[in-house]
Structure formats: structure tokens, C-alpha cells
Amino acid sequence: MIEPFDNLYNGRASCTGKGFVGAPRFLRVHCKIVMGGTNPYIPQPKVTKPSRTFKVTFANVGKTVEVSPDSLTSGTGLPGSVLDIALSHGIDVDHACGGVCACSTCHVWIKSGSASCSEPTDAENDMLDLAPDLKPSSRLACQCVPNGTEDLVVEIPSWNRNLVREGD
């Protein structure tokens, strides 16, 4: 039987019997945590939603996607974030915290188009301090929201493409 658990960063945990290594001890044996939404412990960034269609190229994945303002979802990370765009187009970006700016696993490099992205918040910069291979173009995919004024080129670090996850 699957039972929802709705009080972790607006996320949920479901009992699957497969466990989750990073979960608190009382959840570790029977539950898998699925995070998502927003982090209630940090101020939400100010973002401008796109008003026109734009393209995001995931350079080292070899995929370009067209993003329409009408097709933006709000499943993982901030609505319209690079993480949200990637996942909705079948591009894998690791995101251990579920896109709530509580880790640095969705660290990406914005190769071009960064001027169209939301400004990083103090919370995002604090998380980026923990990320490996930090560059001036580093952003958390869950917090980087393009406004559509120009196309983006994003590189997902090779160490950030987790193709094997527990419970999947």
C-alpha cells in the first residue's frame, strides 16, 4: 500500500519497501522520498516569465528544445527553470533535493544566454559553494529561470548525469 506523506518541503514520501539511503532513519527502511515544489525556508526569487518562444540547447547531450511560454510546467524546481525544462523534455539532470535549492546536485554551466536568466539568490550561491568544478557560468538548474529574451546553451557536467538511482 502506498501512503502519501506531505510535509517535507512541499514534497512527499511514499512507502515502497525499496528504501532511501538519504532519508531520516525512521523513513529509511520503507519509504522513498520524492521532493518537489519550493523551499519554505528561503525567500523565493523574483523571476520574469517568458513572453515568447525560445530555444535551450543542452550542448553535451546534443539536444535542442523549443520552449513555449504556454508549455512551461511547474513540476520540479522553480516553474520554467532549466531543471523543469530539461526534465519535461526527457533530459536527465540529477536533483537530489527535488529542485528546492537544498543541495547542489543540479549544478549546470550556462554557456550562453545567461543575461536572460534570473539573478542567483544568496541561497543559490550558498548551495553553489558546495558544488564541484565551480565556474563563473555555474548555476543551479532548479533556480535558473530564463525569461526568453534570448536562447540558452546549457552544459550538464558529465558527473551530474546520474543514470542509476535507487528505487527507479
DSSP file (Angstrom, degrees, kcal/mol; ACC not computed):
  #  RESIDUE AA STRUCTURE BP1 BP2  ACC     N-H-->O    O-->H-N    N-H-->O    O-->H-N    TCO  KAPPA ALPHA  PHI   PSI    X-CA   Y-CA   Z-CA
    1    1 A M              0   0    0      0, 0.0     2,-0.5     0, 0.0    14,-0.1   0.000 360.0 360.0 360.0 133.8    0.0    0.0    0.0
    2    2 A I        -     0   0    0     12,-0.1    14,-0.1    14,-0.1    12,-0.1  -0.846 360.0-170.3 -99.2 127.6    1.3    3.5   -0.9
    3    3 A E        -     0   0    0     -2,-0.5    12,-0.5    12,-0.0    10,-0.1  -0.972  18.0-130.8-119.8 124.6    0.7    6.2    1.6
    4    4 A P        -     0   0    0      0, 0.0     2,-0.4     0, 0.0    10,-0.1  -0.383  14.6-164.8 -71.8 153.0    1.4    9.9    0.8
    5    5 A F        -     0   0    0      8,-0.2     8,-0.6    -2,-0.1     2,-0.5  -0.884   8.4-177.0-139.7 100.9    3.5   11.9    3.3
    6    6 A D        +     0   0    0     -2,-0.4     6,-0.2     6,-0.2     4,-0.1  -0.379  52.6  80.0-108.6  54.8    3.1   15.7    2.6
    7    7 A N        +     0   0    0     -2,-0.5     2,-0.7     1,-0.1    -1,-0.2   0.279  57.4  99.0-140.9  21.1    5.2   17.8    4.8
    8    8 A L  S >  S-     0   0    0      3,-0.4     3,-3.0    -3,-0.4    28,-0.3  -0.891 114.9 -42.6-107.4 103.6    8.8   17.8    3.6
    9    9 A Y  T 3  S-     0   0    0     -2,-0.7    27,-0.5     1,-0.3    -1,-0.1   0.854 113.1 -56.4  47.3  41.7    9.4   21.0    1.6
   10   10 A N  T 3  S+     0   0    0      1,-0.2    -1,-0.3    27,-0.1     2,-0.1   0.712 118.3 121.1  62.8  20.8    6.0   20.5    0.0
   11   11 A G    <   -     0   0    0     -3,-3.0    -3,-0.4    24,-0.1     2,-0.3  -0.142  53.1-133.4 -98.7-163.9    7.3   17.1   -1.1
   12   12 A R  E     -A   34   0A   0     22,-2.8    22,-3.5    -6,-0.2     2,-0.4  -0.986   4.6-150.1-150.8 157.9    6.0   13.6   -0.5
   13   13 A A  E     -A   33   0A   0     -8,-0.6     2,-0.4    -2,-0.3    -8,-0.2  -0.994  13.7-162.5-128.1 138.9    7.3   10.2    0.6
   14   14 A S  E     -A   32   0A   0     18,-2.3    18,-2.3    -2,-0.4     2,-0.6  -0.975  24.0-118.6-125.0 139.4    5.7    7.0   -0.5
   15   15 A C  E     +A   31   0A   0    -12,-0.5    16,-0.3    -2,-0.4    15,-0.0  -0.619  47.7 150.1 -77.3 118.0    6.1    3.7    1.1
   16   16 A T        -     0   0    0     14,-1.6    15,-0.2    -2,-0.6    -1,-0.2   0.533  55.0-123.4-124.1 -15.9    7.6    1.4   -1.5
   17   17 A G  S    S+     0   0    0     13,-1.7    14,-0.2     1,-0.0    -2,-0.1   0.396  91.7  96.1  83.2  -4.8    9.7   -1.1    0.5
   18   18 A K  S    S-     0   0    0     12,-0.3    12,-0.1     1,-0.1    13,-0.1   0.669  77.9-145.5 -92.3 -18.3   12.8   -0.2   -1.5
   19   19 A G        -     0   0    0      1,-0.1     2,-0.3     8,-0.1    10,-0.2  -0.007   5.0-115.0  81.0 171.7   14.1    2.4    1.0
   20   20 A F    >   -     0   0    0      8,-1.1     3,-1.5    12,-0.1    11,-0.1  -0.878  10.4-151.3-151.8 114.7   16.0    5.6    0.5
   21   21 A V  T 3  S+     0   0    0     -2,-0.3    -1,-0.1     1,-0.3     7,-0.1   0.842  95.2  48.4 -59.7 -39.5   19.6    5.9    1.7
   22   22 A G  T 3  S+     0   0    0     11,-0.1    -1,-0.3     6,-0.0     3,-0.1   0.470  90.2 106.1 -83.2  -0.8   19.4    9.7    2.4
   23   23 A A  S <  S-     0   0    0     -3,-1.5     5,-0.1     8,-0.1    -3,-0.1  -0.327  84.7 -86.3 -76.8 158.5   16.2    9.6    4.3
   24   24 A P    >>  -     0   0    0      0, 0.0     3,-2.1     0, 0.0     4,-1.4  -0.277  49.7-101.8 -57.0 153.4   15.9   10.1    8.1
   25   25 A R  H 3> S+     0   0    0      1,-0.3     4,-0.6     2,-0.2     3,-0.4   0.830 120.8  56.5 -50.9 -40.8   16.3    6.8    9.9
   26   26 A F  H 34 S+     0   0    0      1,-0.2    -1,-0.3     2,-0.1     4,-0.2   0.709 115.3  38.1 -69.6 -17.2   12.6    6.3   10.5
   27   27 A L  H <> S+     0   0    0     -3,-2.1     4,-2.5     2,-0.1    -1,-0.2   0.597  93.8  88.7-100.9 -14.6   11.9    6.5    6.8
   28   28 A R  H  < S+     0   0    0     -4,-1.4    -8,-1.1    -3,-0.4    -2,-0.1   0.801  87.3  45.7 -60.1 -36.0   15.0    4.6    5.5
   29   29 A V  T  < S+     0   0    0     -4,-0.6    -1,-0.2   -10,-0.2    -2,-0.1   0.888 128.6  15.0 -77.2 -39.5   13.6    1.1    5.6
   30   30 A H  T  4 S+     0   0    0     -3,-0.2   -13,-1.7    -4,-0.2   -14,-1.6   0.533 108.0  71.5-118.1  -7.4   10.2    1.6    4.0
   31   31 A C  E  <  -A   15   0A   0     -4,-2.5     2,-0.5   -16,-0.3   -16,-0.2  -0.874  49.2-155.8-126.6 149.4   10.0    4.9    2.2
   32   32 A K  E     -A   14   0A   0    -18,-2.3   -18,-2.3    -2,-0.4     2,-0.4  -0.980  25.1-139.2-113.9 126.3   11.3    6.7   -0.9
   33   33 A I  E     -A   13   0A   0     -2,-0.5     2,-0.5   -20,-0.2   -20,-0.3  -0.728  15.8-171.2 -91.5 133.0   11.2   10.5   -0.7
   34   34 A V  E     -A   12   0A   0    -22,-3.5   -22,-2.8    -2,-0.4     2,-0.2  -0.957  11.7-164.2-122.7 109.6   10.2   12.5   -3.7
   35   35 A M        +     0   0    0     -2,-0.5     2,-0.3   -24,-0.2    63,-0.1  -0.509  21.8 138.7 -91.4 161.6   10.8   16.2   -3.2
   36   36 A G        +     0   0    0    -27,-0.5     2,-0.4   -28,-0.3    40,-0.1  -0.903  33.2  50.1 174.3 164.1    9.4   19.0   -5.3
   37   37 A G  S    S-     0   0    0     38,-0.4     2,-0.3    61,-0.3    40,-0.3  -0.785  91.7 -33.9  98.4-138.5    7.9   22.4   -5.1
   38   38 A T        -     0   0    0     -2,-0.4    62,-0.1   -29,-0.1    -2,-0.1  -0.856  52.4-111.4-125.2 159.0    9.5   25.3   -3.3
   39   39 A N    >   -     0   0    0     -2,-0.3     3,-1.3     1,-0.1    -2,-0.1  -0.805  20.3-159.8 -90.5 114.8   11.6   25.5   -0.2
   40   40 A P  T 3  S+     0   0    0      0, 0.0    -1,-0.1     0, 0.0     4,-0.1   0.580  85.2  66.3 -72.1  -7.2    9.6   27.3    2.5
   41   41 A Y  T 3  S+     0   0    0      2,-0.1    -2,-0.0    -3,-0.0     0, 0.0   0.458  97.6  55.2 -95.4  -1.8   12.8   28.2    4.4
   42   42 A I  S <  S-     0   0    0     -3,-1.3     2,-0.1     3,-0.0    -3,-0.0  -0.958  92.4-100.5-128.8 149.9   14.3   30.5    1.8
   43   43 A P        -     0   0    0      0, 0.0    80,-0.1     0, 0.0    -4,-0.1  -0.423  43.2-114.2 -64.7 140.9   12.9   33.7    0.2
   44   44 A Q        -     0   0    0     -2,-0.1    -6,-0.0     1,-0.1     0, 0.0  -0.593  32.6-116.6 -78.7 135.9   11.6   32.9   -3.3
   45   45 A P        -     0   0    0      0, 0.0     2,-0.6     0, 0.0    -1,-0.1  -0.270  23.3-111.0 -70.4 157.6   13.5   34.6   -6.1
   46   46 A K        +     0   0    0     73,-0.1    73,-0.3     2,-0.0     2,-0.3  -0.797  44.6 178.2 -87.9 123.9   11.9   37.2   -8.4
   47   47 A V        -     0   0    0     -2,-0.6     2,-0.6    71,-0.1    70,-0.0  -0.930  26.6-138.6-128.1 151.8   11.6   35.8  -11.9
   48   48 A T        -     0   0    0     -2,-0.3    70,-0.1    97,-0.3     3,-0.1  -0.949  24.0-134.9-108.6 122.3   10.2   37.1  -15.2
   49   49 A K        -     0   0    0     -2,-0.6    98,-0.1     1,-0.1    31,-0.1  -0.474  30.4-100.9 -74.5 146.3    8.3   34.6  -17.1
   50   50 A P        -     0   0    0      0, 0.0    98,-0.2     0, 0.0    -1,-0.1  -0.330  25.5-166.2 -68.1 148.8    9.0   34.4  -20.8
   51   51 A S  S    S+     0   0    0     96,-0.7     2,-0.3    -3,-0.1    97,-0.1   0.438  71.2  39.0-111.6  -4.4    6.6   36.1  -23.2
   52   52 A R  S    S-     0   0    0     95,-0.3     2,-0.2    15,-0.0    -1,-0.1  -0.930  92.2 -88.2-140.4 164.6    7.9   34.4  -26.4
   53   53 A T        +     0   0    0     -2,-0.3     2,-0.3    15,-0.1    15,-0.2  -0.495  49.4 172.0 -72.1 140.3    9.2   31.0  -27.6
   54   54 A F  E     -B   67   0B   0     13,-2.1    13,-3.7    -2,-0.2     2,-0.4  -0.909  26.2-115.6-142.9 170.5   12.9   30.4  -27.2
   55   55 A K  E     -B   66   0B   0     -2,-0.3    97,-2.5    11,-0.2     2,-0.5  -0.870  13.2-162.4-114.7 144.8   15.4   27.5  -27.5
   56   56 A V  E     -Bc  65 152B   0      9,-2.5     9,-2.8    -2,-0.4     2,-0.6  -0.990   9.6-160.5-123.1 121.2   17.5   25.8  -24.9
   57   57 A T  E     -Bc  64 153B   0     95,-2.7    97,-3.4    -2,-0.5     2,-1.1  -0.899   9.6-155.0-102.9 123.5   20.4   23.7  -26.2
   58   58 A F  E >>> -Bc  63 154B   0      5,-3.3     5,-1.5    -2,-0.6     4,-1.4  -0.808  20.1-163.5 -95.5  93.1   21.8   21.1  -23.9
   59   59 A A  G >45S+     0   0    0     95,-1.9     3,-0.5    -2,-1.1    -1,-0.2   0.852  78.2  38.7 -54.0 -54.7   25.3   21.1  -25.5
   60   60 A N  G 345S+     0   0    0     94,-0.4    -1,-0.3     1,-0.2    95,-0.1   0.534 115.8  53.7 -82.0  -2.6   26.9   17.9  -24.3
   61   61 A V  G <45S-     0   0    0     -3,-1.3    -1,-0.2     2,-0.2    -2,-0.2   0.617 104.5-131.0 -96.2 -19.5   23.6   16.0  -24.5
   62   62 A G  T <<5 +     0   0    0     -4,-1.4     2,-0.4    -3,-0.5    -3,-0.2   0.841  63.5 122.7  74.6  35.0   23.2   17.0  -28.2
   63   63 A K  E   < -B   58   0B   0     -5,-1.5    -5,-3.3     2,-0.0     2,-0.4  -0.993  41.2-167.8-134.7 133.1   19.6   18.1  -27.8
   64   64 A T  E     -B   57   0B   0     -2,-0.4     2,-0.4    -7,-0.3    -7,-0.2  -0.971  12.7-167.6-115.8 131.9   17.9   21.5  -28.5
   65   65 A V  E     -B   56   0B   0     -9,-2.8    -9,-2.5    -2,-0.4     2,-0.5  -0.919  17.6-133.7-120.6 146.4   14.4   22.0  -27.3
   66   66 A E  E     -B   55   0B   0     -2,-0.4     2,-0.6   -11,-0.2   -11,-0.2  -0.861  21.2-155.9 -98.1 129.2   11.9   24.8  -28.1
   67   67 A V  E     -B   54   0B   0    -13,-3.7   -13,-2.1    -2,-0.5   -15,-0.0  -0.922   5.9-166.1-112.7 119.6   10.2   26.3  -25.1
   68   68 A S    >>  -     0   0    0     -2,-0.6     3,-1.6   -15,-0.2     4,-0.5  -0.843  26.7-129.9-100.4 138.0    6.9   28.0  -25.4
   69   69 A P  G >4 S+     0   0    0      0, 0.0     3,-0.7     0, 0.0    -1,-0.1   0.827 110.7  55.1 -54.8 -30.8    5.6   30.1  -22.6
   70   70 A D  G 34 S+     0   0    0      1,-0.2   -19,-0.0   -19,-0.0   -17,-0.0   0.705 105.0  52.8 -75.2 -19.7    2.3   28.2  -22.7
   71   71 A S  G <4 S+     0   0    0     -3,-1.6    -1,-0.2     2,-0.0     2,-0.1   0.423  77.0 123.4 -98.7   2.0    4.1   24.8  -22.3
   72   72 A L    <<  -     0   0    0     -3,-0.7     2,-0.2    -4,-0.5    13,-0.0  -0.410  44.3-160.8 -67.4 135.9    6.0   25.6  -19.2
   73   73 A T        -     0   0    0     -2,-0.1     7,-1.1     3,-0.1    11,-0.1  -0.488  19.8-143.7-104.5 177.8    5.4   23.2  -16.3
   74   74 A S        +     0   0    0      5,-0.2     3,-0.1    -2,-0.2   -37,-0.1  -0.265  60.3 117.8-135.9  49.2    5.9   23.6  -12.6
   75   75 A G  S    S+     0   0    0      1,-0.3     2,-0.4     3,-0.1   -38,-0.4   0.926  77.1  13.2 -84.5 -47.5    6.9   20.1  -11.8
   76   76 A T  S    S-     0   0    0      2,-0.2    -1,-0.3   -40,-0.1    23,-0.2  -0.992 117.0  -6.9-139.2 128.8   10.5   20.3  -10.4
   77   77 A G  S    S-     0   0    0     21,-0.8   -40,-0.2    -2,-0.4    66,-0.2  -0.314 114.2 -21.7  80.9-173.3   12.4   23.4   -9.4
   78   78 A L  S >  S-     0   0    0     64,-2.6     3,-2.4     1,-0.1     6,-0.3  -0.397  89.6 -86.5 -64.2 145.6   11.0   26.9   -9.9
   79   79 A P  T 3  S+     0   0    0      0, 0.0    -5,-0.2     0, 0.0    -1,-0.1  -0.345 117.0  11.8 -56.4 127.0    8.4   27.0  -12.7
   80   80 A G  T 3  S+     0   0    0     -7,-1.1    -6,-0.1     1,-0.2    -2,-0.1   0.545  94.7 148.3  81.8   7.9   10.1   27.4  -16.0
   81   81 A S    <>  -     0   0    0     -3,-2.4     4,-2.7    64,-0.2    64,-0.2  -0.231  64.9-107.0 -70.5 164.3   13.6   26.7  -14.6
   82   82 A V  H  > S+     0   0    0     62,-2.3     4,-2.8    59,-0.5    60,-0.2   0.881 123.8  51.6 -58.3 -38.7   16.3   25.0  -16.6
   83   83 A L  H  > S+     0   0    0     58,-2.5     4,-2.7     2,-0.2     5,-0.3   0.933 109.7  48.3 -63.4 -46.0   15.7   21.9  -14.5
   84   84 A D  H  > S+     0   0    0     57,-0.4     4,-1.9    -6,-0.3    -2,-0.2   0.905 114.0  47.0 -60.3 -43.6   12.0   22.0  -15.2
   85   85 A I  H  X S+     0   0    0     -4,-2.7     4,-0.7     2,-0.2    -2,-0.2   0.934 113.3  48.4 -64.2 -47.4   12.6   22.4  -18.9
   86   86 A A  H ><>S+     0   0    0     -4,-2.8     5,-2.8     1,-0.2     3,-1.2   0.951 113.7  44.9 -60.1 -51.6   15.2   19.6  -19.1
   87   87 A L  H ><5S+     0   0    0     -4,-2.7     3,-1.6     1,-0.3    -1,-0.2   0.869 108.8  56.2 -64.0 -37.1   13.1   17.1  -17.2
   88   88 A S  H 3<5S+     0   0    0     -4,-1.9    -1,-0.3    -5,-0.3    -2,-0.2   0.647 110.2  47.4 -71.7 -11.5   10.0   17.9  -19.2
   89   89 A H  T <<5S-     0   0    0     -3,-1.2    -1,-0.3    -4,-0.7    -2,-0.2   0.147 123.2-101.9-112.1  17.0   11.9   17.1  -22.4
   90   90 A G  T < 5S+     0   0    0     -3,-1.6     2,-0.6     1,-0.2    -3,-0.2   0.711  75.4 139.4  75.7  21.7   13.4   13.9  -21.2
   91   91 A I      < -     0   0    0     -5,-2.8     2,-0.4    -6,-0.2    -1,-0.2  -0.889  49.7-131.7-102.4 121.8   16.9   15.2  -20.4
   92   92 A D        +     0   0    0     -2,-0.6     2,-0.4    -3,-0.1    68,-0.0  -0.590  32.5 166.4 -80.6 122.7   18.3   13.8  -17.1
   93   93 A V        -     0   0    0     -2,-0.4    68,-0.2   -10,-0.1    13,-0.1  -0.987  38.2-120.4-130.5 122.5   19.7   16.3  -14.6
   94   94 A D        +     0   0    0     66,-1.8     2,-0.1    -2,-0.4    69,-0.0  -0.320  35.5 171.3 -62.0 144.7   20.4   14.9  -11.1
   95   95 A H    >   +     0   0    0     11,-0.1     3,-1.8     1,-0.1    -1,-0.1  -0.521   8.3 178.9-157.7  77.9   18.4   16.8   -8.4
   96   96 A A  T 3  S+     0   0    0      1,-0.3   -61,-0.2     2,-0.1    -1,-0.1   0.803  83.1  47.7 -57.9 -34.8   18.7   15.1   -5.1
   97   97 A C  T 3  S-     0   0    0    -63,-0.1    -1,-0.3   -62,-0.0   -61,-0.2   0.476 115.9-109.4 -88.9  -0.3   16.6   17.6   -3.2
   98   98 A G    <   -     0   0    0     -3,-1.8   -21,-0.8     1,-0.2   -61,-0.3   0.649  69.3 -60.6  82.8  15.2   13.8   17.7   -5.8
   99   99 A G  S    S+     0   0    0    -23,-0.2    -1,-0.2   -63,-0.1   -60,-0.1   0.822 101.5 123.1  84.9  31.6   14.6   21.1   -7.0
  100  100 A V  S    S-     0   0    0    -62,-0.1   -61,-0.1   -23,-0.1   -62,-0.1   0.107  83.6-105.5-113.1  22.1   14.1   23.1   -3.8
  101  101 A C  S    S+     0   0    0      1,-0.1    26,-0.1   -63,-0.1     3,-0.1   0.890  86.9 119.9  59.4  43.3   17.6   24.7   -3.6
  102  102 A A  S    S+     0   0    0     25,-0.0     2,-0.3    22,-0.0    -1,-0.1   0.239  74.7  18.0-120.0  10.4   18.7   22.5   -0.7
  103  103 A C  S    S-     0   0    0     21,-0.0    24,-0.1    28,-0.0     3,-0.1  -0.879  70.2-120.6-157.4-172.1   21.7   20.8   -2.5
  104  104 A S  S >  S+     0   0    0     -2,-0.3     3,-1.3    26,-0.1    -9,-0.0   0.139  73.0 111.4-126.4  20.4   24.0   21.4   -5.4
  105  105 A T  T 3  S+     0   0    0      1,-0.3   -11,-0.2    26,-0.1    -1,-0.1   0.676  73.1  59.2 -73.9 -15.4   23.4   18.3   -7.5
  106  106 A C  T 3  S+     0   0    0    -13,-0.1    35,-2.1    -3,-0.1    -1,-0.3   0.128  75.4 148.6 -96.5  22.0   21.6   20.1  -10.3
  107  107 A H  E <   +D  140   0B   0     -3,-1.3     2,-0.3    33,-0.2    33,-0.2  -0.351  18.4 167.3 -57.9 124.8   24.7   22.3  -10.9
  108  108 A V  E     -D  139   0B   0     31,-2.9    31,-2.4    48,-0.1     2,-0.5  -0.864  33.9-120.3-132.8 168.4   25.0   23.2  -14.6
  109  109 A W  E     -DE 138 155B   0     46,-2.5    46,-3.0    -2,-0.3     2,-0.9  -0.965  15.3-145.3-112.9 127.7   27.0   25.7  -16.7
  110  110 A I  E     - E   0 154B   0     27,-2.6    44,-0.2    -2,-0.5     4,-0.1  -0.823  18.1-177.6 -90.7 106.4   25.2   28.4  -18.7
  111  111 A K  E     -     0   0B   0     42,-2.4     2,-0.3    -2,-0.9    43,-0.2   0.842  66.2  -2.8 -78.5 -35.7   27.4   28.7  -21.8
  112  112 A S  E    S+ E   0 153B   0     41,-1.3    41,-2.2    25,-0.1    -1,-0.3  -0.987 115.3  44.2-154.0 153.7   25.4   31.5  -23.5
  113  113 A G    >   +     0   0    0     -2,-0.3     3,-1.7    39,-0.2     4,-0.2   0.570  60.6 137.0  92.3  10.7   22.2   33.4  -22.8
  114  114 A S  G >   +     0   0    0      1,-0.3     3,-1.6     2,-0.2    38,-0.1   0.769  62.1  69.2 -64.6 -24.0   22.9   33.9  -19.1
  115  115 A A  G 3  S+     0   0    0      1,-0.3    -1,-0.3    31,-0.0     4,-0.0   0.755  96.0  55.2 -64.9 -21.5   21.7   37.6  -19.4
  116  116 A S  G <  S+     0   0    0     -3,-1.7    31,-3.1    35,-0.1    -1,-0.3   0.460  93.6  94.0 -88.4  -0.1   18.2   36.2  -19.9
  117  117 A C  B <  S-F  146   0C   0     -3,-1.6    27,-0.1    29,-0.3    -4,-0.0  -0.606  85.3 -97.3 -95.5 152.6   18.3   34.2  -16.7
  118  118 A S        -     0   0    0     27,-1.4    -1,-0.1    -2,-0.2   -71,-0.1  -0.253  49.5 -96.8 -59.0 151.5   17.0   35.2  -13.2
  119  119 A E        -     0   0    0    -73,-0.3     2,-0.1     1,-0.1    -1,-0.1  -0.476  42.5-106.3 -70.1 141.1   19.7   36.5  -10.9
  120  120 A P        -     0   0    0      0, 0.0     2,-0.1     0, 0.0    -1,-0.1  -0.467  34.7-136.6 -68.1 140.6   21.1   34.0   -8.4
  121  121 A T     >  -     0   0    0     -2,-0.1     4,-2.5     1,-0.1     5,-0.2  -0.401  25.2-104.0 -88.1 170.3   19.9   34.4   -4.9
  122  122 A D  H  > S+     0   0    0      1,-0.2     4,-2.4     2,-0.2     5,-0.2   0.890 123.4  54.5 -60.4 -38.9   22.0   34.2   -1.8
  123  123 A A  H  > S+     0   0    0      2,-0.2     4,-1.9     1,-0.2    -1,-0.2   0.912 108.9  47.3 -63.2 -42.4   20.6   30.8   -1.1
  124  124 A E  H  > S+     0   0    0      1,-0.2     4,-2.6     2,-0.2    -2,-0.2   0.928 112.1  49.7 -64.6 -44.0   21.6   29.6   -4.6
  125  125 A N  H  X S+     0   0    0     -4,-2.5     4,-1.5     1,-0.2    -2,-0.2   0.875 108.4  53.9 -62.9 -36.3   25.1   31.0   -4.2
  126  126 A D  H  < S+     0   0    0     -4,-2.4     4,-0.4     1,-0.2    -1,-0.2   0.909 111.4  45.0 -62.7 -41.9   25.4   29.3   -0.8
  127  127 A M  H >< S+     0   0    0     -4,-1.9     3,-1.5     1,-0.2     4,-0.3   0.878 108.5  56.7 -69.2 -38.0   24.5   25.9   -2.4
  128  128 A L  H >< S+     0   0    0     -4,-2.6     3,-1.7     1,-0.3    -1,-0.2   0.814  93.4  68.9 -63.6 -29.2   26.8   26.5   -5.3
  129  129 A D  T 3< S+     0   0    0     -4,-1.5    -1,-0.3     1,-0.3    -2,-0.2   0.765 100.6  49.4 -58.4 -23.3   29.7   27.0   -2.8
  130  130 A L  T <  S+     0   0    0     -3,-1.5    -1,-0.3    -4,-0.4    -2,-0.2   0.509  91.3 103.7 -92.3  -6.5   29.3   23.2   -2.2
  131  131 A A  S <  S-     0   0    0     -3,-1.7     3,-0.5    -4,-0.3     2,-0.1  -0.504  71.3-121.6 -81.7 143.5   29.3   22.2   -5.9
  132  132 A P  S    S+     0   0    0      0, 0.0    -1,-0.1     0, 0.0    -2,-0.1  -0.467  89.8  19.2 -76.2 155.6   32.4   20.7   -7.5
  133  133 A D  S    S-     0   0    0      1,-0.2     2,-0.1    -2,-0.1    -2,-0.0   0.881  82.8-166.6  55.9  46.9   34.0   22.3  -10.5
  134  134 A L        +     0   0    0     -3,-0.5    -1,-0.2    -5,-0.1   -25,-0.1  -0.424  10.3 176.6 -68.1 135.7   32.5   25.8   -9.9
  135  135 A K    >   -     0   0    0     -2,-0.1     3,-2.0     1,-0.0    -1,-0.0  -0.869  46.9-101.8-132.3 165.2   32.8   28.3  -12.8
  136  136 A P  T 3  S+     0   0    0      0, 0.0    -2,-0.0     0, 0.0    -1,-0.0   0.789 124.1  53.8 -58.9 -25.0   31.6   31.8  -13.3
  137  137 A S  T 3  S+     0   0    0      2,-0.0   -27,-2.6   -28,-0.0     2,-0.1   0.363  83.0 126.9 -90.2   6.1   28.8   30.3  -15.5
  138  138 A S  E <   +D  109   0B   0     -3,-2.0     2,-0.3   -29,-0.2   -29,-0.2  -0.395  28.1 160.2 -69.2 137.3   27.7   27.9  -12.8
  139  139 A R  E     -D  108   0B   0    -31,-2.4   -31,-2.9    -2,-0.1     2,-0.6  -0.968  44.8-109.7-145.4 159.0   24.0   27.9  -11.8
  140  140 A L  E >>  -D  107   0B   0     -2,-0.3     3,-1.6   -33,-0.2     4,-1.5  -0.852  26.4-142.8 -87.3 125.1   21.6   25.5  -10.1
  141  141 A A  T 34 S+     0   0    0    -35,-2.1   -58,-2.5    -2,-0.6   -59,-0.5   0.797  98.8  59.0 -60.0 -28.6   19.3   24.3  -12.8
  142  142 A C  T 34 S+     0   0    0    -60,-0.2   -64,-2.6     1,-0.2    -1,-0.3   0.694 114.4  35.1 -74.3 -17.6   16.4   24.4  -10.3
  143  143 A Q  T <4 S+     0   0    0     -3,-1.6     2,-0.8   -66,-0.2    -2,-0.2   0.574  92.3  95.5-111.5 -14.7   16.8   28.1   -9.6
  144  144 A C     <  -     0   0    0     -4,-1.5   -62,-2.3   -27,-0.1   -61,-0.2  -0.714  51.1-179.6 -86.6 107.7   17.9   29.4  -13.1
  145  145 A V        -     0   0    0     -2,-0.8   -27,-1.4   -64,-0.2   -97,-0.3  -0.921  16.5-146.7-114.0 110.6   14.7   30.7  -14.9
  146  146 A P  B     -F  117   0C   0      0, 0.0   -29,-0.3     0, 0.0   -32,-0.1  -0.502   4.2-150.3 -74.7 143.8   15.2   32.1  -18.4
  147  147 A N        -     0   0    0    -31,-3.1   -96,-0.7    -2,-0.2   -95,-0.3   0.458  39.1-116.0 -93.6  -0.8   12.9   35.0  -19.4
  148  148 A G  S    S+     0   0    0      2,-0.3     3,-0.1   -32,-0.2   -31,-0.1   0.490  80.4 121.9  85.9   3.1   13.0   34.0  -23.1
  149  149 A T  S    S+     0   0    0    -33,-0.2     2,-0.3     1,-0.1   -96,-0.0   0.727  84.3   9.9 -73.8 -18.7   14.7   37.2  -24.4
  150  150 A E  S    S-     0   0    0    -37,-0.2    -2,-0.3   -34,-0.1    -1,-0.1  -0.984  87.5 -94.6-151.5 160.5   17.5   35.1  -25.9
  151  151 A D        -     0   0    0     -2,-0.3     2,-0.3   -97,-0.1   -95,-0.2  -0.377  39.4-136.0 -73.6 155.2   18.3   31.4  -26.5
  152  152 A L  E     -c   56   0B   0    -97,-2.5   -95,-2.7    -2,-0.1     2,-0.5  -0.842  12.0-159.5-113.4 148.4   20.3   29.4  -23.9
  153  153 A V  E     -cE  57 112B   0    -41,-2.2   -42,-2.4    -2,-0.3   -41,-1.3  -0.989  20.9-175.0-123.2 121.0   23.1   27.0  -24.2
  154  154 A V  E     -cE  58 110B   0    -97,-3.4   -95,-1.9    -2,-0.5     2,-0.5  -0.917  13.8-157.2-118.6 138.4   23.5   24.8  -21.1
  155  155 A E  E     - E   0 109B   0    -46,-3.0   -46,-2.5    -2,-0.4   -97,-0.1  -0.974   6.9-153.6-115.5 127.6   26.2   22.2  -20.3
  156  156 A I        -     0   0    0     -2,-0.5   -48,-0.1   -48,-0.2     5,-0.1  -0.881  28.6-117.8 -96.8 118.2   25.4   19.5  -17.9
  157  157 A P    >   -     0   0    0      0, 0.0     3,-2.2     0, 0.0     4,-0.1  -0.245  18.6-124.6 -55.7 142.2   28.6   18.3  -16.2
  158  158 A S  G >  S+     0   0    0      1,-0.3     3,-1.2     2,-0.2    -2,-0.0   0.828 111.6  57.2 -60.8 -32.0   29.3   14.6  -17.0
  159  159 A W  G 3  S+     0   0    0      1,-0.2    -1,-0.3     3,-0.1    -3,-0.0   0.548  99.7  62.8 -74.8  -5.2   29.5   13.8  -13.3
  160  160 A N  G <  S+     0   0    0     -3,-2.2   -66,-1.8     1,-0.1     2,-1.0   0.306  76.9  91.2-102.6   8.0   26.0   15.2  -12.9
  161  161 A R    <   -     0   0    0     -3,-1.2     2,-1.0   -68,-0.2    -1,-0.1  -0.757  58.5-171.9-105.8  87.6   24.2   12.7  -15.1
  162  162 A N        +     0   0    0     -2,-1.0   -69,-0.1     1,-0.2    -3,-0.1  -0.677  10.1 174.5 -82.8 102.2   23.2   10.1  -12.6
  163  163 A L        +     0   0    0     -2,-1.0     2,-0.5     1,-0.1    -1,-0.2   0.581  65.1  56.2 -88.3  -9.3   21.8    7.3  -14.8
  164  164 A V        +     0   0    0      2,-0.0     2,-0.4     0, 0.0    -1,-0.1  -0.981  65.0 171.0-127.3 121.4   21.3    4.8  -11.9
  165  165 A R    >   -     0   0    0     -2,-0.5     3,-1.4    -3,-0.0     2,-0.2  -0.956  39.2-102.7-127.8 147.7   19.2    5.7   -8.9
  166  166 A E  T 3  S+     0   0    0     -2,-0.4  -147,-0.1     1,-0.2  -148,-0.0  -0.474 106.0  14.8 -64.8 132.9   17.9    3.7   -6.0
  167  167 A G  T 3         0   0    0     -2,-0.2    -1,-0.2  -149,-0.1  -148,-0.1   0.335 360.0 360.0  87.5  -7.5   14.3    2.7   -6.5
  168  168 A D    <         0   0    0     -3,-1.4    -2,-0.1     0, 0.0    -1,-0.1   0.474 360.0 360.0 -86.7 360.0   14.0    3.6  -10.1
